[in-house]
């Protein structure tokens, strides 16, 4: 992916009627292009950076709209180039007319191209660029907080800190290789081994934040599983506080999975109401059950729901699909049982609830998120939150582990230096010091036009 230094423009606000709309222009001709269609008291070409002017957007002699125009001169702008932002009335027809005038001299921006230019001009690193998209798409308090911390550079600073340590160790080893026969102090191999082990622990801890980082970003996936008619859909509706799923006494009502999301204690939780796990000759229900299996396999938590009859065969089948520690056993219809009987189920590890009397649901929600433990301090110090970052850090761990083994096995400093370089390169991919066009395209193509 090459940096293109032409001038781009786009509407940055969603279509529709609103108080205002914003059109963004970036590039070395942005000020000149806007000045040709702006009628104001003072010449726009001579306007100072970080100022706002009132004026009229004109097409020949025809007035299009009254606008406010902000100017940000290079390098003190979002993209690092000259940037102009036109704020007009929030009418799609008006905004499109202004855009058409700009497109006579500028090019329509591609998705994410403004942020892409900010990355190329070293205004932000790749983790911060990803955080821009995360911030726009944040749906809960925690995902918003995680995006803000990353945008402020929390992960960038963490990776830089680790890279500095790696560089220090690489320098020691490369000096030893280059000046082997000269009077250079010998490396303390034992201390170097300890230092590399400490660094490996730091990298492994950073990698461990990835699972919960993904949950913050994409949501905790929770599947509701059980035999037909045990009340899965009733619990699904109770979580959502709406009649999303059809509830009837007829077994097999849910023939495909239903998906909905809610914010729970600041976290995004995605619920999947699956088709009942049972043998069936109904072709449509069979397809729904097959899809349910795939959803269950990829869930973070599974609610195994019964209504009093313990189905050990279904439970054993479920344990073949997911790890047992992901399963939460739930007894629904608790209002139909005596206190003594409920205690028997609770002693067997069941969470008891009733959607009729609305009891036990709070406890069930607490069970779902009690193991998500990303603290504010951890968010501030930097966490991973997408598969690209996680994969790169794991490659760094693998290379560092090889470097440690090369020292233990006395293979020679050339092997250690090579492995440490590979570890550094993997970390540099996280922040974008080293990257490929495919990765950049994948990141920025998911942005909206105008950002």
C-alpha positions in Angstrom: 0.0 0.0 0.0 1.5 3.3 -1.1 0.9 6.7 0.4 -0.9 8.9 -2.2 -0.4 12.6 -1.6 -3.3 13.8 -3.7 -6.2 15.7 -2.2 -9.2 13.7 -0.9 -12.6 14.6 0.4 -15.6 12.9 1.9 -18.7 13.4 4.0 -17.8 12.4 7.5 -21.3 12.3 9.1 -24.1 9.7 8.4 -26.7 10.5 5.8 -30.0 11.9 7.0 -31.5 15.0 8.6 -29.6 16.5 11.5 -28.4 19.8 13.0 -25.2 19.8 11.0 -23.2 17.7 8.6 -19.4 17.7 8.1 -17.4 17.4 5.0 -13.7 16.7 5.4 -10.9 17.6 2.9 -7.2 16.6 3.2 -4.2 17.1 1.1 -1.8 19.8 -0.1 -4.5 21.5 -2.3 -7.3 21.3 0.2 -7.1 25.0 1.3 -6.9 26.2 -2.3 -9.8 24.0 -3.5 -12.1 25.1 -0.6 -11.2 28.8 -1.1 -12.5 28.6 -4.7 -16.1 27.7 -3.5 -16.1 29.7 -0.2 -17.3 33.3 -0.1 -16.2 34.9 3.2 -15.2 38.3 4.6 -11.5 37.4 4.8 -9.6 35.4 2.2 -9.6 31.8 3.2 -6.2 31.2 1.7 -4.6 33.5 4.3 -6.5 32.1 7.3 -4.5 30.9 10.3 -4.3 27.3 11.3 -6.8 26.1 13.9 -9.3 28.9 13.2 -13.0 28.9 12.0 -14.5 31.1 9.4 -18.1 31.8 8.6 -19.0 32.0 4.9 -21.2 30.8 2.0 -20.5 27.8 -0.2 -21.3 29.0 -3.8 -21.6 27.3 -7.1 -21.0 30.1 -9.6 -23.5 32.7 -8.4 -25.8 30.2 -6.7 -25.6 29.9 -2.8 -25.6 26.3 -1.6 -25.5 26.9 2.1 -24.2 29.0 5.0 -21.3 27.1 6.6 -18.5 27.2 9.2 -15.1 26.2 7.8 -12.3 25.0 10.1 -8.6 24.9 8.9 -5.8 22.8 10.2 -2.4 23.3 8.6 0.3 20.6 8.2 1.6 19.0 10.4 -0.8 20.0 13.1 -3.8 18.1 11.8 -5.5 14.7 12.1 -3.8 13.4 8.9 -0.6 15.4 9.1 -1.6 17.2 5.9 -3.5 20.4 5.4 -7.1 19.6 6.5 -10.3 21.6 6.0 -13.6 20.7 7.6 -16.8 22.2 6.3 -19.8 22.2 8.7 -23.1 22.7 6.8 -26.7 22.2 7.7 -27.5 18.5 8.3 -29.3 17.8 5.0 -28.0 15.0 2.7 -28.9 16.9 -0.4 -26.9 20.0 0.7 -23.9 17.9 1.9 -23.9 16.1 -1.5 -24.0 19.3 -3.4 -20.9 20.6 -1.5 -19.2 17.2 -2.1 -19.9 17.4 -5.8 -18.2 20.8 -6.0 -15.1 19.5 -4.2 -14.9 16.4 -6.4 -14.3 18.7 -9.4 -10.8 19.2 -8.0 -10.3 16.5 -5.4 -10.8 12.7 -5.2 -13.4 10.9 -3.1 -11.6 9.3 -0.1 -11.5 5.5 0.2 -12.8 3.9 3.5 -10.5 4.8 6.3 -8.2 6.9 4.1 -8.0 9.9 6.5 -6.9 7.6 9.3 -4.6 5.7 6.9 -2.8 9.0 6.1 -2.5 9.8 9.8 -0.7 6.5 10.2 1.6 7.1 7.2 2.5 10.5 8.5 3.4 9.1 11.9 0.5 10.9 13.7 -0.6 7.6 15.1 0.7 4.0 15.1 -1.2 0.9 13.9 -2.7 0.1 17.3 -4.1 3.6 17.6 -5.5 3.4 14.0 -7.3 0.2 15.0 -8.5 2.0 18.2 -10.2 4.7 16.0 -12.4 2.0 14.5 -13.0 0.4 17.9 -14.1 3.7 19.3 -16.6 4.3 16.6 -18.1 0.8 17.1 -17.9 0.7 20.9 -21.3 -0.4 22.3 -20.6 -0.5 26.1 -18.8 1.4 28.8 -15.9 -1.2 28.9 -15.4 -1.4 25.1 -15.4 2.4 25.0 -12.8 2.6 27.8 -10.6 0.1 26.1 -10.7 1.9 22.8 -9.9 5.3 24.5 -6.9 3.8 26.4 -5.6 2.3 23.2 -6.1 5.5 21.2 -4.2 7.3 23.9 -1.3 5.0 23.3 -1.5 2.4 26.1 -0.6 -0.6 24.0 1.8 1.4 21.9 3.8 2.4 25.0 3.8 -1.2 26.3 5.1 -2.6 23.0 7.8 0.1 22.8 8.9 -0.7 26.3 9.3 -4.4 25.4 11.1 -3.5 22.2 13.5 -1.4 24.1 14.4 -4.3 26.3 14.8 -6.6 23.3 17.0 -4.0 21.6 19.2 -3.8 24.7 19.8 -7.6 24.7 20.3 -7.8 21.0 23.0 -5.0 21.2 24.9 -7.0 23.9 24.9 -10.1 21.8 25.7 -8.5 18.5 28.6 -6.6 20.1 29.9 -9.9 21.4 29.7 -11.4 17.8 31.3 -8.4 16.1 34.2 -7.9 18.6 34.7 -11.5 19.6 38.5 -11.3 19.4 38.8 -7.8 20.9 39.0 -6.6 24.5 35.2 -6.4 25.1 33.8 -7.4 28.5 32.2 -10.9 28.4 28.4 -11.2 28.6 27.1 -12.5 31.9 25.3 -15.4 30.4 23.5 -16.4 33.5 22.1 -12.9 34.0 21.1 -12.6 30.4 19.2 -15.8 30.7 17.3 -14.5 33.7 16.5 -11.2 31.9 15.2 -13.0 28.8 13.0 -15.3 31.1 11.6 -12.2 32.7 10.9 -10.6 29.3 9.2 -13.9 28.2 6.9 -13.8 31.2 5.9 -10.2 30.4 5.1 -11.2 26.8 3.1 -14.2 27.9 1.1 -12.0 30.3 0.4 -9.6 27.5 -0.7 -12.4 25.3 -3.0 -13.6 28.0 -4.9 -10.3 27.9 -5.9 -11.1 24.3 -8.9 -13.4 25.2 -10.5 -10.9 27.5 -9.5 -8.0 25.1 -11.5 -9.8 22.4 -14.5 -10.2 24.7 -14.4 -6.4 25.5 -14.4 -5.7 21.8 -16.6 -8.4 20.3 -18.7 -9.4 23.3 -19.0 -12.4 25.6 -20.6 -15.2 23.5 -23.2 -17.1 25.6 -25.2 -20.1 24.2 -28.4 -21.3 25.8 -28.5 -25.1 25.4 -30.8 -27.8 26.5 -33.6 -30.2 25.5 -36.6 -28.8 23.8 -39.1 -26.9 26.0 -37.0 -26.5 29.1 -37.4 -22.8 28.9 -34.3 -21.6 26.9 -36.3 -19.1 25.0 -38.0 -17.8 28.2 -34.5 -17.2 29.7 -33.4 -15.6 26.5 -36.3 -13.2 26.6 -35.8 -12.5 30.3 -32.2 -11.4 29.6 -33.3 -9.2 26.8 -36.4 -7.9 28.6 -38.4 -8.4 25.4 -40.4 -11.1 23.6 -37.6 -11.8 21.0 -38.1 -15.6 20.9 -41.4 -17.4 20.4 -42.3 -19.3 23.5 -44.8 -22.2 23.2 -45.3 -25.6 24.9 -44.6 -27.2 21.5 -41.1 -28.8 21.4 -38.8 -27.6 18.6 -40.2 -24.1 18.3 -36.7 -22.7 17.8 -35.5 -24.2 14.5 -32.5 -22.0 14.1 -30.4 -20.0 16.6 -31.4 -16.5 17.6 -28.8 -13.9 18.4 -29.2 -10.7 20.4 -26.8 -8.5 22.5 -27.1 -6.5 25.7 -24.8 -4.4 27.9 -24.2 -6.2 31.2 -22.2 -4.5 33.9 -20.5 -2.4 31.2 -19.7 -5.5 29.1 -21.2 -6.5 25.7 -22.9 -9.9 26.0 -24.1 -11.8 22.9 -26.8 -14.4 23.6 -27.5 -17.3 21.3 -30.8 -19.1 21.8 -30.0 -22.5 20.1 -32.3 -25.1 18.7 -33.0 -27.9 21.2 -30.4 -30.7 21.2 -32.4 -33.7 20.3 -32.7 -36.3 17.5 -35.2 -35.3 14.9 -36.4 -36.2 11.4 -37.5 -32.7 10.6 -35.1 -31.4 8.0 -35.4 -27.7 9.0 -34.9 -28.5 12.7 -32.0 -30.7 11.8 -30.2 -27.8 10.0 -30.9 -25.6 13.0 -29.3 -28.1 15.4 -26.2 -28.4 13.2 -25.8 -24.7 13.2 -26.3 -24.7 17.0 -23.4 -27.1 17.4 -21.0 -24.6 15.6 -22.3 -21.7 17.7 -21.8 -23.7 20.9 -18.2 -24.7 20.0 -17.3 -21.0 19.6 -19.0 -19.7 22.8 -17.2 -18.4 25.9 -20.0 -19.6 28.2 -22.7 -22.2 27.7 -25.9 -22.3 29.9 -27.0 -25.9 30.1 -30.6 -25.6 31.0 -32.9 -28.3 32.5 -36.4 -28.0 34.0 -36.0 -30.7 36.6 -35.2 -33.8 34.6 -31.4 -34.3 34.6 -30.4 -35.2 31.1 -26.9 -36.8 31.6 -26.7 -38.0 27.9 -27.2 -34.4 26.7 -24.7 -33.1 29.2 -22.0 -35.6 28.1 -22.6 -34.7 24.5 -22.2 -31.0 25.4 -18.9 -31.7 27.2 -17.6 -33.1 23.9 -18.2 -29.8 22.2 -16.8 -27.4 24.9 -14.6 -27.4 27.9 -16.4 -28.3 31.1 -15.4 -25.0 32.8 -17.3 -23.1 30.2 -20.6 -24.8 31.2 -23.0 -23.2 33.7 -25.7 -25.7 34.8 -29.1 -24.0 35.2 -32.3 -25.3 36.7 -35.2 -23.3 35.2 -38.8 -23.3 36.5 -37.6 -23.2 40.1 -41.1 -22.0 41.1 -42.3 -25.6 40.6 -39.9 -27.0 43.2 -39.8 -27.1 47.0 -37.0 -25.4 48.9 -35.5 -28.7 49.9 -35.5 -29.9 46.2 -33.9 -26.7 45.1 -31.1 -27.2 47.6 -30.4 -30.6 46.1 -29.9 -29.1 42.7 -27.8 -26.3 44.1 -25.6 -28.8 45.8 -25.0 -30.4 42.4 -23.8 -27.1 41.0 -27.0 -25.8 39.4 -28.0 -22.1 39.4 -31.7 -22.1 40.0 -34.0 -19.5 38.4 -37.6 -18.9 37.4 -38.6 -16.7 34.5 -42.2 -16.7 35.8 -41.3 -15.3 39.2 -38.1 -13.5 37.8 -35.9 -15.0 40.5 -32.3 -16.2 40.2 -31.6 -14.2 37.0 -29.3 -11.7 38.7 -27.2 -14.5 40.1 -27.1 -16.1 36.6 -25.8 -12.8 35.1 -23.2 -12.5 37.8 -22.0 -16.1 36.9 -21.6 -15.0 33.3 -19.2 -12.2 33.8 -17.4 -13.0 37.1 -14.3 -14.4 35.3 -13.8 -11.3 33.1 -11.2 -9.4 35.1 -9.7 -6.7 33.1 -9.1 -3.9 35.6 -8.8 -0.2 34.8 -5.1 -0.4 35.6 -4.6 -3.2 33.0 -6.5 -1.2 30.4 -4.2 1.7 31.1 -1.0 -0.4 30.9 -2.1 -1.9 27.5 -4.0 -5.0 26.4 -4.4 -6.9 23.1 -7.8 -6.8 21.6 -7.7 -8.4 18.1 -6.4 -11.5 16.5 -3.7 -9.7 14.5 -2.1 -8.3 17.6 -2.5 -11.7 19.5 -0.9 -13.6 16.6 2.1 -11.2 16.4 2.8 -11.4 20.1 2.6 -15.2 20.1 5.2 -15.2 17.2 7.4 -13.0 19.4 7.0 -15.4 22.3 8.0 -18.3 20.1 11.1 -16.6 18.9 12.1 -15.4 22.3 11.7 -19.0 23.6 14.0 -20.2 20.9 16.6 -17.6 21.9 16.5 -18.7 25.5 17.0 -22.4 24.4 19.9 -21.4 22.2 21.7 -19.9 25.2 20.9 -22.9 27.4 22.1 -25.4 24.7 25.2 -23.2 23.9 24.3 -23.1 20.2 26.2 -19.9 19.6 25.3 -16.2 19.8 24.5 -16.1 16.0 21.4 -18.2 16.7 20.4 -16.2 19.7 20.8 -12.9 17.8 18.7 -14.2 14.9 15.9 -15.3 17.2 15.9 -12.0 19.1 15.6 -10.2 15.8 12.6 -12.3 14.9 11.0 -11.6 18.3 11.6 -7.8 17.7 10.1 -7.9 14.2 7.0 -9.6 15.4 6.4 -6.9 18.0 7.1 -4.2 15.5 4.3 -5.6 13.4 1.9 -4.9 16.3 2.5 -1.1 16.2 3.1 -1.0 12.4 6.9 -0.4 12.2 6.9 -3.5 10.0 3.7 -4.4 8.2 2.3 -5.6 4.9 -0.1 -4.1 2.4 -2.6 -7.0 3.1 -2.7 -6.2 6.8 -3.2 -2.4 6.1 -5.9 -3.1 3.6 -7.7 -5.4 6.0 -7.6 -2.8 8.8 -8.6 0.3 6.9 -11.2 -1.2 4.5 -13.5 -1.8 7.5 -13.6 1.9 8.3 -16.4 4.2 7.0 -15.7 6.7 4.2 -14.8 10.0 5.9 -12.8 8.5 8.7 
